[in-house]
Amino acid sequence: MTVSRRTLLEWAIRASATPAGIHFFSRWTEAAQSQSATAHSGTSHSGAQSAPDFLATYPPQFFSARDFAALESFTQILIPTDETPGAREAHCAHFVDFLLHSMGTLSPDTQQQWRDALSSLEAAGFHDSSPEQRKSMVAKIAAPELDPALEKSPAFAAYLLIKRETVFAFYTSRAGIIGALDYRGNTYNVSFPACTHPEHHEI
């Protein structure tokens, strides 16, 4: 089952209208805002403020604690923290967990898809691997995305699913929009500097 971003946004809006949703999303935004403020002050994220207690001690509501920890690690590998916020500051795993929990009986197929995804990662050994092993594992699982000739891992579908929702969660968060993209509202650029990443200069 493929869920569009429009549908995800609709679910997020529905969830945010509930008392639990109002509480979650307000604290989720506050956490990202504090991290963004730290970034603009010139402090590195390795020494950034800790998240508010609500997110620091957030109990997973959809995933098991073991699966949630694995998901959180996976999202942080996909969008790591560097000079700008990453999935850790945006609390992408928290967003996904809360949204899936808030669906209730609305989309059991989607919920099962996520359970299957985490099961495939566990079967691949991701849950019990070291941080460095996890990075290598994600790179290997993702390789067929760049080279379709490569054999796809049983966890490839899980990678695509987690990547899609991590990107959605990150770039709809304050940390992603403001902290990473430095969006400043309705302004315009006088010039457009060229990309400085060598890997993006290859066709």
C-alpha positions in Angstrom: 0.0 0.0 0.0 1.3 3.4 -1.0 0.2 6.4 1.1 0.5 9.8 -0.5 2.0 12.8 1.3 -1.4 14.5 1.0 -3.0 11.6 3.0 -0.2 11.7 5.6 -0.8 15.4 6.0 -4.5 14.8 6.4 -3.8 12.2 9.1 -1.5 14.6 10.8 -4.1 17.4 10.8 -6.8 15.0 12.1 -4.4 13.8 14.9 -3.4 17.4 15.8 -7.1 18.2 16.4 -7.4 15.7 19.3 -6.4 16.7 22.8 -3.4 14.2 22.7 -2.5 15.6 19.3 -2.5 19.2 20.5 -0.2 18.3 23.3 2.2 16.2 21.2 2.5 18.6 18.3 2.9 21.7 20.5 5.8 20.0 22.4 7.2 18.6 19.2 7.4 22.1 17.7 8.9 23.5 20.9 11.7 20.9 20.8 12.5 21.7 17.2 12.4 25.4 17.9 14.9 25.2 20.8 17.3 23.2 18.6 16.9 25.7 15.8 17.6 28.6 18.1 20.8 26.9 19.2 21.8 26.4 15.6 21.4 30.1 14.8 23.4 31.1 17.9 26.4 29.2 16.4 26.4 26.3 18.8 27.1 22.9 17.3 24.3 20.4 17.6 26.6 17.9 19.4 26.2 20.3 22.4 22.7 21.4 21.7 20.0 21.7 24.3 18.3 18.5 25.3 14.7 18.0 24.2 11.9 18.9 26.6 11.0 16.1 29.1 8.0 15.1 27.1 10.1 14.0 24.1 13.2 13.0 26.1 11.1 10.4 28.0 8.5 9.8 25.2 7.1 6.3 25.6 6.4 4.7 22.1 2.7 4.3 21.6 2.6 2.3 18.4 6.0 0.6 18.2 7.6 -1.6 20.9 10.5 0.1 22.7 12.9 -2.1 20.8 11.5 -1.2 17.4 11.2 2.4 18.2 14.9 2.6 19.2 15.8 0.9 15.9 13.5 3.3 13.9 15.0 6.3 15.7 18.5 5.1 14.8 17.6 4.5 11.2 16.1 8.0 10.8 19.2 9.5 12.2 21.4 7.7 9.7 19.2 8.9 6.9 19.3 12.5 8.0 22.3 12.9 10.3 23.0 15.9 12.5 25.9 18.1 11.1 26.1 21.9 11.0 22.3 21.8 10.6 19.6 19.8 12.5 18.9 16.3 11.5 16.3 13.6 12.2 17.3 13.6 15.9 16.5 17.3 16.4 13.3 17.0 14.3 12.2 13.9 16.3 11.1 12.1 13.2 10.7 8.7 14.8 8.4 10.3 17.5 6.3 11.9 14.7 5.9 8.6 12.9 5.1 6.6 16.0 2.5 9.2 17.2 0.9 9.4 13.7 0.6 5.6 13.4 -0.9 5.4 16.9 -3.4 8.2 16.1 -4.7 6.4 13.0 -6.5 4.0 15.3 -8.5 1.7 13.0 -8.4 4.2 10.1 -5.6 2.4 8.1 -4.7 -1.0 9.5 -2.9 -1.8 6.2 -0.5 1.1 6.7 0.1 0.1 10.3 0.8 -3.5 9.3 3.2 -2.2 6.6 5.2 -0.5 9.3 5.2 -3.6 11.6 6.5 -5.7 8.7 9.1 -3.0 7.9 10.6 -3.2 11.4 10.4 -7.0 11.4 12.4 -7.1 8.2 15.0 -4.8 9.8 15.2 -7.0 12.8 15.5 -10.1 10.7 18.4 -8.4 8.9 20.2 -7.9 12.2 19.8 -4.1 12.4 18.4 -4.0 15.9 21.3 -5.8 17.5 24.1 -4.1 15.4 26.5 -1.5 16.6 26.1 2.1 15.4 28.8 1.7 12.8 27.4 -1.6 11.6 24.0 0.0 11.3 25.4 2.7 9.0 27.1 0.2 6.8 23.9 -1.9 6.7 21.7 1.0 5.7 24.2 1.9 2.9 24.1 -1.7 1.6 20.3 -1.9 1.8 20.0 1.4 0.0 22.5 0.6 -2.8 20.0 -0.7 -5.3 18.3 2.7 -5.3 21.3 4.1 -7.1 22.2 0.9 -9.0 19.0 -1.1 -10.0 21.3 -3.9 -11.2 22.2 -4.8 -7.6 20.1 -7.4 -5.8 17.6 -5.9 -3.4 17.7 -6.9 0.2 14.5 -8.1 1.9 14.7 -4.9 3.9 14.8 -2.7 0.8 11.1 -2.0 1.0 11.5 -1.0 4.7 14.3 1.4 3.7 12.1 3.1 1.1 9.2 3.4 3.6 11.2 4.8 6.4 13.1 7.2 4.1 9.9 8.5 2.6 8.2 9.2 6.0 11.5 10.5 7.6 11.8 13.1 4.8 8.1 14.0 5.2 8.5 14.4 9.0 11.7 16.3 8.7 10.7 18.9 6.1 7.4 19.6 7.8 9.1 20.2 11.1 10.5 23.5 12.3 14.0 21.9 12.5 13.8 20.9 8.9 12.2 24.0 7.4 13.9 26.7 9.4 16.9 24.9 11.1 18.1 23.1 7.9 16.6 25.1 5.0 16.8 28.4 6.8 13.4 29.3 5.5 12.6 32.9 6.4 9.1 33.4 5.1 8.1 35.4 2.0 11.5 36.7 0.9 13.5 36.4 -2.3 17.1 35.6 -3.2 19.1 38.3 -5.0 21.4 35.6 -6.3 21.5 31.8 -6.4 24.9 30.4 -5.4 26.0 27.3 -7.2 26.0 23.9 -5.5 29.4 23.1 -3.9 28.9 19.3 -3.6 31.2 17.6 -6.1 29.0 14.5 -6.3 26.1 16.7 -7.6 28.2 17.9 -10.5 28.1 14.5 -12.2 25.4 13.7 -14.7 
